[in-house]
């Protein structure tokens, strides 16, 4: 037998080392996984589209549920004369388990419900594609401020009516009082429900 033939036989009979076996197995596993992914990509792609649609539909439903939750909180708030009274009482009510602050807190959900009639028609339009209550509320309030709807404009040319001063008993004019109320609405300190709950005191 020639030297070349002996070398070939020797290579065939040689047992692979543990390191070479491990490397070969690793390459085979990677190849198999890659091949399975390639063959299954069409099915995975179809699943991804269906799941994405389902998630969007779920988010839309959740947003509307959050609006209803906000309405419940507003109804509870209407039972109390002031924010302080409401904050103290709410801790002993079931609704108190919902945190006050945060993206899904009572404060944001009350504003979401209060502004929903204006927000709903804008959903899906530029700037209103988010499903986050906090993002939607902030966007609308910023837009209203830019349009002068939420923040009173303090221009130089005031009408005679606005210049008239009607002092109240504490020395605050009607115009000043309205400005304070508007500022409270803008900052979320008071809500429309607060104003609607006011009743004239008996003289």
Secondary structure by P-SEA (a helix, b strand, c coil): ccaaaaaaaaaaaccccaaaaaaaaaaaaaaaaaaaaaaaaaaaaaaaaaaaaaaaaaaaaaaaaaaaaaaaaaaaaaacccaaaaaaaaaacccccccccccccaaaaaaaaaaaaaaaaaccccccccccaaaaaaaaaaaaaaaccccccccccccccccccccccccccaaaaaaaaaaaaaaccccaaaaaacccccc
